[in-house]
Amino acid sequence: MHPDLGSLWTAAGVVSGFQVTGFALRINREIDVSGKGDITWLPPADILNLLSIVITMLGVFIAPVLDIGSSTLPVKAFGLAVLLLAGYPFALAGHYDMFNSRTHRSWTYFPGQERIALSVVGVSAVAYITLAAFR
């Protein structure tokens, strides 16, 4: 399926808008935390979300405007961005150690549950890129 570029831009714009809004909420949370004297950080889960946004902006919007890559690049880039976005809530839940109700939050920067979630997303992304390269 190859949607026209206008439809793809609409879908990507809406998805990116939600991503940026969600990221702004996360930043505001970190600002609140810093106001209480606690340390702030950008968890790897949020970096995954940012990576998804960057792929959307570069692959869906900028590449076609500059006529870079094939005509299928925007569709494939959007697919990869959505795949990363689909992994984001799982990585974020892993960041807060939410997958095991019998344990307490570790309060580490990159807890094991988040590592597992991001590993699954990473393997899925490599598989997607490999398949997309040959289609």
CORKA-V470031 format. One record per residue. PHI is phi as a letter, one per 40 degrees, with the letter a starting at -180 (999 if undefined). PSI is psi in radians with two decimals (999 if undefined). NEAR is the number of other ideal C-beta (glycine too) atoms within 8 Angstrom. Layout:
PHI:PSI:NEAR, PHI:PSI:NEAR
This chain:
999:2.26:3, b:1.63:6, c:2.76:8, c:2.76:6, c:-0.65:8, c:-0.76:6, c:-0.70:8, c:-0.73:13, c:-0.66:10, c:-0.88:8, c:-0.79:10, c:-0.64:13, c:-0.75:8, c:-0.84:8, c:-0.79:12, c:-0.65:11, c:-0.77:8, c:-0.69:8, c:-0.79:12, c:-0.70:9, c:-0.79:8, c:-0.68:9, c:-0.67:12, c:-0.68:8, c:-0.71:8, c:-0.71:9, c:-0.74:8, c:-0.62:8, c:-0.76:8, c:-0.60:11, c:-0.75:9, c:-0.73:8, c:-0.74:10, c:-0.53:10, c:-0.36:6, c:0.12:6, g:0.12:4, c:2.86:6, c:2.67:5, b:2.70:7, a:2.87:6, b:1.79:5, c:2.68:11, d:-0.55:10, c:-0.74:14, c:-0.55:11, c:-0.64:9, c:-0.77:14, c:-0.76:14, c:-0.70:9, c:-0.72:9, c:-0.74:14, c:-0.77:13, c:-0.75:8, c:-0.72:13, c:-0.85:15, c:-0.79:10, c:-0.85:10, c:-0.56:16, c:-0.66:15, b:-0.92:11, c:-0.79:9, d:-0.82:13, c:-0.62:11, c:-0.67:6, c:0.03:6, f:0.83:4, b:2.33:7, g:-3.07:5, c:3.01:4, c:-0.30:5, c:-0.14:8, d:-0.81:12, d:-0.69:13, c:-0.78:11, c:-0.68:10, c:-0.73:14, c:-0.70:14, c:-0.76:10, c:-0.74:14, c:-0.71:16, c:-0.66:10, c:-0.80:12, c:-0.71:15, c:-0.65:11, c:-0.53:7, c:-0.31:14, d:-0.87:12, c:-0.58:7, c:-0.71:10, c:-0.70:15, c:-0.72:12, c:-0.67:11, c:-0.61:18, c:-0.61:13, c:0.23:7, f:0.80:12, c:-0.06:8, c:-0.15:6, b:1.85:7, c:-0.17:4, c:-0.04:3, b:2.77:6, c:2.82:4, c:2.41:6, c:-0.41:8, g:0.42:3, c:2.82:5, c:-0.74:5, b:1.31:8, c:2.84:12, d:-0.71:7, c:-0.66:13, c:-0.66:15, c:-0.75:10, c:-0.83:9, c:-0.77:14, c:-0.53:14, c:-0.75:8, c:-0.77:10, c:-0.75:14, c:-0.79:8, c:-0.72:8, c:-0.70:10, c:-0.72:11, c:-0.75:8, c:-0.76:8, c:-0.84:11, c:-0.73:9, c:-0.82:8, c:-0.75:8, c:-0.56:10, c:-0.48:6, b:0.17:5, b:999:5
